Amino acid sequence: MGSNGAEVRAVADGVVSHRGRVAGRPTISVTHASGLRSTYEPVTSELRTGERVERGEVIGELVEGPDHCAEATCLHLGALRGRDYLDPFPLFGSPRVILLPTAP
């Protein structure tokens, strides 16, 4: 979850390959040297296609959108290789899993 106007940062170095609207929502995509493309939505940006960005660089800001996050604002992060969507979670490395006790 996030808040309207929150900074959105690039997950890795790359080149802006898309900035515009998809299904009525503002989006930005960054293509990385590996060929992987990261997509961010709903995000507005002043960057232009072809601009280089570095990991951690602000690429836009989160905006409210009419979707399942109605009580809050949330960022949708996607990963694509070609036209195939991938689960982005494993790309962030091995997560540390912690099991918590359940209430009696």
C-alpha positions, 0 to 999 in steps of 0.5 A: 500500500502507498499514498497518493503522490508517493515516489516510485523508484526503478527496481534496476538500471534501464531505459524507459520503454513506455510511458502512457495509459494502459486500460485507462491507467497511467503506466511507465515501463523500464527495459533492463539490460537482461531484456526483462521489462518492469512495469509500474501502475498507476504511476504518472511520470515526466520521463520520456521513452528512451531516457536512462534510469538507474536503480533507485531513481525516482521514475514517477509518482503513485496516483489514486486509481479506481481499482481493488485498492479503493480504501488506499493507493497501491502500486502494481509492479509487473515483470515481462520477458517479451510478452510473457508476464512473470512473477516478480517476487522471485526476482527480489532474491530469496525472501526470509520466511517467518512462521508466526504462532497462531492464536489459541 
